[in-house]
Amino acid sequence: MTLNRVEASAKIVQRYFSQPLPKLPQGFPNGWMSAKDLTVLYNAGLNAKGDVLEVGPWLGRSTTAIAAGLRQRETDGGTSLKYDSVDFGITSADEWVERFDEPFNLSKDKGRVAQAVYHPGGTIAVLIQNLLANDLLKYVTNIIRGDFLDSPISRKYSLIFCDATHDDKEIHRHMPRLAELAAPGCVLVFDDVVTEERADLVCGYLNVSDRFMTRAVYPDRKARCKLLVVETQT
Ligand SMILES: C[S@@+](CC[C@H](N)C(=O)[O-])C[C@H]1O[C@@H](n2cnc3c(N)ncnc32)[C@H](O)[C@@H]1O
């Protein structure tokens, strides 16, 4: 039993933590993901078997990690992959309230949220700027502004990162479409899914072959690795 756990951890580390995050000229944009979280996304991009989908890039912290992985993958001789990224792309306080059903707080995250929302073009414009700054924009095929459920996307994806399954409501709202978009053998990474109950809820929509929580490998609160990674059956 203990040996299995150790073996499982070794497998996870090998697949999702083996390559360190690269140094980038402008660093990683502001956001809420830890260096360990970003390392998982970077390695997932690096080893992607096919096209990539992201739901919820915000200002591109996660996007930067995935795109940097895809860039390194190409440098290593891999074919270029499609990478579609979808976000509400908030441009006003009213839109914030409408989308998130919560008051818009000007001082949230030391005012950085308001700064991005009130930037000309809103958060999507900041996302594009942040990707350009690290010369990574060309690795993102489509940046779509709007509700992911209304997005005109029809590919099957081999890597999906979703930062929009934070509670039961979001899980039930987003998982049916994500399950449709997942190719066989897809790797799906979910941020902030840290309880077994929520992981069960997410996995209930998928044909799971393997699943794990990154905090099982890095339980230290300071390391803050809070992802659920699911691999589906081939
Ligand atoms: C926690 S933030 C993402 C943070 C980002 N991944 C990072 O690394 O900093 C969640 C994002 O999901 C987006 N989002 C939530 N539900 C969505 C939906 N149905 N369609 C498109 N975007 C959505 C929000 O607009 C928000 O930008």
PDBQT file of the ligand as one rigid body, heavy atoms in Angstrom, charges set to zero:
ROOT
HETATM    1  C1  LIG A 301      -9.304  32.307 -11.241  1.00  0.00    +0.000 C 
HETATM    2  S1  LIG A 301      -9.429  33.106 -12.751  1.00  0.00    +0.000 S 
HETATM    3  C2  LIG A 301      -8.158  32.398 -13.728  1.00  0.00    +0.000 C 
HETATM    4  C3  LIG A 301      -6.754  32.679 -13.314  1.00  0.00    +0.000 C 
HETATM    5  C4  LIG A 301      -5.733  32.269 -14.345  1.00  0.00    +0.000 C 
HETATM    6  N1  LIG A 301      -5.859  30.900 -14.771  1.00  0.00    +0.000 N 
HETATM    7  C5  LIG A 301      -4.324  32.530 -13.855  1.00  0.00    +0.000 C 
HETATM    8  O1  LIG A 301      -3.464  31.683 -14.043  1.00  0.00    +0.000 OA
HETATM    9  O2  LIG A 301      -4.099  33.602 -13.279  1.00  0.00    +0.000 OA
HETATM   10  C6  LIG A 301     -10.848  32.341 -13.472  1.00  0.00    +0.000 C 
HETATM   11  C7  LIG A 301     -11.165  32.836 -14.871  1.00  0.00    +0.000 C 
HETATM   12  O3  LIG A 301     -12.160  32.010 -15.434  1.00  0.00    +0.000 OA
HETATM   13  C8  LIG A 301     -12.976  32.813 -16.259  1.00  0.00    +0.000 C 
HETATM   14  N2  LIG A 301     -14.243  32.084 -16.449  1.00  0.00    +0.000 N 
HETATM   15  C9  LIG A 301     -15.024  31.527 -15.493  1.00  0.00    +0.000 A 
HETATM   16  N3  LIG A 301     -16.079  30.926 -16.070  1.00  0.00    +0.000 NA
HETATM   17  C10 LIG A 301     -15.956  31.096 -17.407  1.00  0.00    +0.000 A 
HETATM   18  C11 LIG A 301     -16.743  30.711 -18.528  1.00  0.00    +0.000 A 
HETATM   19  N4  LIG A 301     -17.887  30.030 -18.399  1.00  0.00    +0.000 N 
HETATM   20  N5  LIG A 301     -16.328  31.077 -19.750  1.00  0.00    +0.000 NA
HETATM   21  C12 LIG A 301     -15.182  31.793 -19.909  1.00  0.00    +0.000 A 
HETATM   22  N6  LIG A 301     -14.401  32.181 -18.887  1.00  0.00    +0.000 NA
HETATM   23  C13 LIG A 301     -14.788  31.833 -17.648  1.00  0.00    +0.000 A 
HETATM   24  C14 LIG A 301     -13.088  34.122 -15.511  1.00  0.00    +0.000 C 
HETATM   25  O4  LIG A 301     -13.419  35.189 -16.364  1.00  0.00    +0.000 OA
HETATM   26  C15 LIG A 301     -11.690  34.256 -14.917  1.00  0.00    +0.000 C 
HETATM   27  O5  LIG A 301     -10.859  35.027 -15.747  1.00  0.00    +0.000 OA
ENDROOT
TORSDOF 0
